[in-house]
Amino acid sequence: MLALADVQSILTYLGCVGGAPNLATLTTLIHSYVRRVPWESAFRIARKHQDVGVLARTPEEFWTDALMRGGGGTCFESNLAFFALLRALGFDGYLTINDMQESIGCHTAIVVLLDGKTYLADVGIPLHRPLLLSSERVTRSHSLFHGYIARPEPGARYTIERTRHPKRYIFTLIDKPVSVADYIAASNADYGASGLFLDRVIINKIIDNVAWRFSSAETPYRLECFGAGGSRQIKPLAEDSLAATLAAHFAMDGGVIERALAATRLV
């Protein structure tokens, strides 16, 4: 559980005031999170290469990296940290580990219980809004960039999709609670040889309501930005100042980005 002082610092960082554990508060928290905390792999790459026996970051470590160094994470660490914040604010819910087609157990998400209803909250893709779940009907929600769809399937599963994106399918939600201990074990395993996104630096973040993206796997190096109306622009990046440029653009620690880029060049 996050300490009260940590919760207040996190809310201040997100630009939120907290509030009662209801749908409006959850929506505000997610909206703020995706504009403040990047989906990125640099911090975990740098962490893995500083210690062979490294374990996944705890929520406290994740939020310290965010507040002090502009860090974020991929789904395992991001969703656990956000779940810890939700629990500290009085929300009820649980963690899930899910599939992406043939990739089993590769994606995590949060299920939040509110007023007898069930909502998907996923800052590990991220989904920019909560999405109501119903075993009886297809449900939808809408954000600035995407519409989100949950299609119920047999066996407490949902196909999660998004509109206005070249890949409509996102993942298959397995709506079964995973214990925190089992979740942490899976998160630790994601730092192992078969861990995801350890071979390339990816950074995604919404800045001034524009979605920005970088991937070191795509050369020549460039920033891509996507407007809410579907516009797309590309900004070329010079390799000799790559880490510094990314750090300034995404408000992240340049040293961490530099170490991560160096590590991926050795893969």
Backbone torsions as a table, in degrees:
resi	resn	phi	psi	omega
1	MET	NA	134.3	177.8
2	LEU	-71.3	141.5	177.0
3	ALA	-69.3	154.0	-177.6
4	LEU	-57.4	-41.9	179.8
5	ALA	-63.8	-37.7	177.8
6	ASP	-64.5	-41.9	-179.6
7	VAL	-60.5	-45.0	-179.7
8	GLN	-64.5	-40.0	177.9
9	SER	-63.6	-39.9	179.2
10	ILE	-65.4	-45.4	179.6
11	LEU	-61.6	-40.7	177.5
12	THR	-62.3	-42.9	178.8
13	TYR	-61.8	-39.8	179.9
14	LEU	-77.4	-13.4	-176.9
15	GLY	77.9	28.9	-178.4
16	CYS	-115.8	160.4	176.5
17	VAL	-110.4	6.9	-177.4
18	GLY	78.9	-139.5	-179.5
19	GLY	130.4	178.8	179.3
20	ALA	-63.8	149.7	179.5
21	PRO	-74.0	79.2	-179.1
22	ASN	-131.7	-178.9	-175.7
23	LEU	-65.5	-37.4	-180.0
24	ALA	-62.8	-43.6	178.8
25	THR	-65.4	-43.6	178.8
26	LEU	-60.3	-43.5	179.6
27	THR	-61.8	-42.8	179.2
28	THR	-65.0	-42.0	-179.9
29	LEU	-62.5	-44.6	179.4
30	ILE	-65.9	-44.8	178.4
31	HIS	-55.3	-44.6	-178.3
32	SER	-72.5	-40.2	-177.4
33	TYR	-58.4	-49.3	-173.9
34	VAL	-70.1	-13.3	176.9
35	ARG	-98.5	-7.0	-177.5
36	ARG	-119.3	-35.5	-175.3
37	VAL	-111.6	118.2	-177.4
38	PRO	-74.6	151.1	162.7
39	TRP	-84.1	114.5	-174.1
40	GLU	-153.7	156.9	-179.4
41	SER	-110.5	-5.2	-173.5
42	ALA	-62.7	-43.9	-175.6
43	PHE	-65.5	-38.7	-179.9
44	ARG	-75.8	-31.3	174.8
45	ILE	-65.1	-47.7	179.2
46	ALA	-61.4	-39.6	179.6
47	ARG	-65.6	-44.8	-178.6
48	LYS	-61.0	-39.6	-174.4
49	HIS	-84.9	-1.7	174.3
50	GLN	-94.0	-12.6	-176.7
51	ASP	-157.6	117.2	-177.1
52	VAL	-60.0	-35.7	-177.3
53	GLY	-95.8	27.3	-173.5
54	VAL	-65.4	146.4	174.0
55	LEU	-109.3	162.5	178.6
56	ALA	-61.5	152.8	179.3
57	ARG	-69.2	142.6	171.4
58	THR	-75.4	164.9	175.0
59	PRO	-55.2	-38.4	179.5
60	GLU	-63.5	-42.7	178.7
61	GLU	-67.4	-40.5	178.6
62	PHE	-59.2	-49.5	-176.8
63	TRP	-69.2	-31.9	174.5
64	THR	-63.2	-44.3	176.4
65	ASP	-60.6	-38.8	-179.8
66	ALA	-66.3	-51.3	-174.7
67	LEU	-69.7	-37.2	-173.8
68	MET	-93.2	-28.1	-171.7
69	ARG	-132.7	7.4	177.3
70	GLY	72.3	19.8	-175.8
71	GLY	-77.5	167.2	173.6
72	GLY	-143.4	-137.1	179.7
73	GLY	179.0	-176.6	173.2
74	THR	-98.8	-170.8	-163.2
75	CYS	-62.5	-41.8	-174.5
76	PHE	-61.0	-52.8	-177.3
77	GLU	-74.1	-39.1	-177.9
78	SER	-63.6	-48.1	-178.0
79	ASN	-68.5	-34.8	176.9
80	LEU	-65.8	-41.7	179.0
81	ALA	-65.2	-41.9	179.4
82	PHE	-68.9	-37.5	176.7
83	PHE	-61.6	-41.6	178.0
84	ALA	-61.6	-39.3	177.1
85	LEU	-65.2	-45.2	179.4
86	LEU	-60.0	-44.2	-179.4
87	ARG	-63.9	-39.1	178.6
88	ALA	-65.0	-26.1	179.5
89	LEU	-91.5	3.7	174.4
90	GLY	96.6	7.6	178.3
91	PHE	-76.9	149.4	175.6
92	ASP	-108.3	141.2	179.6
93	GLY	169.8	-165.5	-177.8
94	TYR	-156.8	164.8	179.3
95	LEU	-92.3	150.7	176.1
96	THR	-133.1	153.4	172.3
97	ILE	-121.7	129.9	-163.7
98	ASN	-131.7	176.1	-175.9
99	ASP	-111.5	154.6	168.7
100	MET	-123.1	90.6	-175.6
101	GLN	54.3	-116.5	-176.9
102	GLU	-79.4	-10.6	179.3
103	SER	-85.2	109.5	-172.7
104	ILE	-92.2	132.8	174.7
105	GLY	65.1	29.9	-173.4
106	CYS	-99.1	-10.1	-176.0
107	HIS	-135.5	142.0	-179.7
108	THR	-113.1	162.5	177.1
109	ALA	-159.9	166.7	179.0
110	ILE	-112.1	138.8	170.4
111	VAL	-111.6	126.6	-177.6
112	VAL	-112.0	135.3	179.8
113	LEU	-104.2	120.7	-176.6
114	LEU	-138.6	119.3	173.2
115	ASP	51.5	43.4	178.2
116	GLY	78.4	4.0	178.6
117	LYS	-116.0	161.3	-176.7
118	THR	-118.7	131.9	-178.1
119	TYR	-127.3	141.4	170.9
120	LEU	-86.3	127.2	174.6
121	ALA	-126.1	114.7	-172.3
122	ASP	-137.2	101.0	175.7
123	VAL	-92.4	7.5	-179.1
124	GLY	-94.1	-4.1	170.8
125	ILE	-92.9	-53.4	-1.9
126	PRO	-96.2	157.7	163.3
127	LEU	-87.2	132.8	-172.1
128	HIS	-84.7	-5.2	177.0
129	ARG	-145.4	156.7	171.3
130	PRO	-63.7	151.9	-179.1
131	LEU	-128.8	116.9	178.0
132	LEU	-60.7	139.1	176.3
133	LEU	-113.3	134.6	176.2
134	SER	-140.4	130.4	178.8
135	SER	-74.6	-6.8	-173.6
136	GLU	-108.2	-14.2	-175.9
137	ARG	-156.5	161.3	173.9
138	VAL	-73.4	136.2	179.3
139	THR	-122.4	157.3	-176.6
140	ARG	-141.1	153.0	167.2
141	SER	-142.9	164.3	-173.6
142	HIS	-133.4	140.0	176.0
143	SER	-125.9	-178.4	-179.3
144	LEU	-59.6	-36.8	-174.4
145	PHE	-101.8	-37.2	-171.7
146	HIS	-136.1	157.0	161.7
147	GLY	-98.5	145.6	-179.1
148	TYR	-118.7	142.8	-174.6
149	ILE	-133.0	135.9	173.6
150	ALA	-119.4	118.1	180.0
151	ARG	-108.2	114.6	-178.9
152	PRO	-66.4	139.6	178.0
153	GLU	-127.6	163.7	177.0
154	PRO	-60.8	152.8	175.6
155	GLY	77.2	35.8	178.0
156	ALA	56.0	44.0	178.4
157	ARG	-122.0	154.4	177.0
158	TYR	-137.6	136.3	169.3
159	THR	-86.9	121.1	-178.0
160	ILE	-103.3	126.4	-176.3
161	GLU	-129.5	165.5	173.5
162	ARG	-138.1	147.7	175.5
163	THR	-95.4	170.9	179.6
164	ARG	53.6	45.1	177.6
165	HIS	-150.6	142.3	-177.8
166	PRO	-63.0	-24.5	176.7
167	LYS	-114.8	102.3	-174.8
168	ARG	-67.3	-44.9	-179.5
169	TYR	-70.3	133.7	176.1
170	ILE	-106.0	-63.8	179.6
171	PHE	-162.9	172.1	175.9
172	THR	-106.2	112.1	178.9
173	LEU	-76.3	128.1	172.6
174	ILE	-103.5	101.9	-170.3
175	ASP	-80.9	66.6	178.1
176	LYS	-135.3	127.0	-177.5
177	PRO	-60.3	138.7	173.8
178	VAL	-112.6	131.3	-179.9
179	SER	-63.8	153.5	178.8
180	VAL	-59.9	-38.9	179.9
181	ALA	-62.2	-44.8	179.0
182	ASP	-67.9	-36.7	178.4
183	TYR	-63.3	-45.9	-179.9
184	ILE	-63.1	-38.9	177.3
185	ALA	-60.9	-42.4	178.0
186	ALA	-67.1	-36.9	178.6
187	SER	-66.0	-41.1	175.8
188	ASN	-62.1	-41.9	180.0
189	ALA	-62.9	-27.4	-179.4
190	ASP	-70.4	-9.2	172.1
191	TYR	-91.0	-2.2	-177.5
192	GLY	-82.8	-166.7	-174.6
193	ALA	-61.6	-30.2	-178.9
194	SER	-98.7	11.7	-179.4
195	GLY	-64.0	150.6	-176.6
196	LEU	-90.1	148.0	173.2
197	PHE	61.9	28.3	175.8
198	LEU	-96.1	-3.2	-177.5
199	ASP	-106.8	0.9	-179.9
200	ARG	-156.5	146.3	178.6
201	VAL	-88.9	119.6	177.2
202	ILE	-123.3	136.0	176.5
203	ILE	-136.3	125.0	175.5
204	ASN	-127.8	135.5	179.2
205	LYS	-162.3	144.0	173.5
206	ILE	-88.8	122.2	179.9
207	ILE	-125.9	120.2	-178.2
208	ASP	52.0	43.6	178.0
209	ASN	60.9	26.9	171.2
210	VAL	-122.1	132.1	-179.6
211	ALA	-86.5	119.2	-179.0
212	TRP	-108.8	146.7	-175.6
213	ARG	-144.9	139.6	172.1
214	PHE	-137.7	141.6	172.4
215	SER	-140.2	126.0	179.5
216	SER	-71.3	-11.9	178.5
217	ALA	-78.2	-10.5	-176.8
218	GLU	-110.9	115.7	-179.6
219	THR	-121.4	154.3	-4.1
220	PRO	-61.1	150.2	-175.0
221	TYR	-59.2	141.8	-177.2
222	ARG	-161.0	156.6	167.1
223	LEU	-99.3	137.8	172.7
224	GLU	-113.9	140.7	175.2
225	CYS	-130.9	145.6	-176.3
226	PHE	-129.2	123.2	176.5
227	GLY	-84.4	163.6	-178.5
228	ALA	-62.1	-26.4	-179.7
229	GLY	-85.7	2.4	178.4
230	GLY	100.6	0.3	179.2
231	SER	-68.8	152.9	-179.3
232	ARG	-139.2	133.5	177.1
233	GLN	-133.1	154.7	179.7
234	ILE	-124.6	134.1	177.6
235	LYS	-119.7	110.9	179.2
236	PRO	-63.0	147.8	-179.1
237	LEU	-123.6	137.3	177.2
238	ALA	-79.7	134.5	-176.2
239	GLU	-67.2	-34.3	-174.7
240	ASP	-72.2	-15.2	177.4
241	SER	-124.7	24.4	-171.5
242	LEU	-60.3	-51.7	-176.4
243	ALA	-61.9	-44.1	-179.0
244	ALA	-64.6	-40.4	179.4
245	THR	-65.1	-44.7	178.6
246	LEU	-64.5	-40.7	180.0
247	ALA	-61.4	-44.3	-179.8
248	ALA	-67.7	-40.6	-176.4
249	HIS	-69.2	-44.3	-175.4
250	PHE	-97.0	2.9	-179.2
251	ALA	56.4	50.3	180.0
252	MET	-121.4	163.7	178.9
253	ASP	-67.7	118.5	-177.8
254	GLY	-67.0	-32.7	178.7
255	GLY	-64.2	-40.1	177.7
256	VAL	-64.0	-44.9	179.5
257	ILE	-62.4	-42.5	179.9
258	GLU	-62.3	-43.2	179.2
259	ARG	-65.7	-38.6	179.4
260	ALA	-66.8	-43.8	178.1
261	LEU	-61.6	-42.2	179.1
262	ALA	-62.9	-40.3	-179.3
263	ALA	-65.7	-39.3	-178.3
264	THR	-71.1	-24.7	177.1
265	ARG	-70.4	-17.2	179.7
266	LEU	-91.0	-11.2	-175.8
267	VAL	-71.0	NA	NA
